[in-house]
Amino acid sequence: MKTLWLAMLILSSVALIGVLVRQKLSWTWLRNFSIHIVLAAAVLYVLNFSGLIPNIYIPLNPVTIGTVVVLGVPGIALIAGVQYFIV
């Protein structure tokens, strides 16, 4: 059964890579998404070590970076609010 799942994973990964290589629109989307991830991580890093938000440390992990990528500045406010009120 594990062999079947592994084969399905490999086949679907190859198909996904094939679609990404063939479509020019995919490269634009992938480039923009990568830029957003890097910018979100940089903004969180600057906020953590500049002291703009006192007594709040926002960890750099996939969940927080993903939240900032999807929501933008309100995502930073959401994470800061969760840190302040819950943690």
Buried (B, 14 or more C-beta within 10 A) or exposed (E): EEEEEEEEEEEEEEEEEEEEEEEEEEEEEEEEEEEBBEEBBEBBEEBBEEEEBEEBEBEEEEEBBEBBBEBEEEBBEBBBEBBEEEE
